[in-house]
Amino acid sequence: MTEPFIRNHHLNVIKNQGRYIQHCFRDVEDSNVMQAVKGQAADHVKDAFSALKEEEAAVIEPISEVTTSIGVEAFIGSVYPYVQPFPSLDKEQVRQLFPHHKKMQLPDLEAVDFSQRTYLGWNDPGHRKKFIVYELDGKLIGLEGRYTPSKKRDYCFFCQELMPVTLVSFETNDTDEGNPEFYRAIGQHICIDSGQCNKNITDVSRLEHFVRRVV
Ligand SMILES: [Zn+2]
């Protein structure tokens, strides 16, 4: 059995390409054009992975052979057994990632679908804090930022979609040897709704670069 190799952001790419094929089934009559659309969709999905083993590519390849909208749904369903879930966390494990916050508001973990998460994120409106948990190089990392409440729409730094966002500032690990008091903050517009952000995100390079700067 092929081991799970599809991360949440890959699954989002697969779903987006599937929706695009379904859209084309409605609008495109030329079978050659349709074949090209499906081939390109398969290429987009494969490009989202840095490398694919032969048996992993075999899981993706059927997207280029779907013939109906229902077939697209069946294809998407067929990849779920290969999706890597986010580590399932309980409240104590979350607390341990933020040892300085004795009174932090914890996320509603019961409501989180860990099977489809790139990161765990939640807001603590009382303290105007946004908390993020991400697994970097096999290690869970907790980040906290301060946010300014707002309802404006802008491009989210993580998912790159136009969404209701808030400006969140995080302290970085940038250092200045001559000044031990030095710290630099970076501010990013990030989706207010982390659940929605997880449904949008198709590339983790920005998120990972960001996490490395902050931890
Ligand atoms: Zn987002």
Residues whose N, C-alpha, C, O or C-beta is under 5 A from the ligand:
A	BS01	ZN	C156 F158 C159 C191 C197
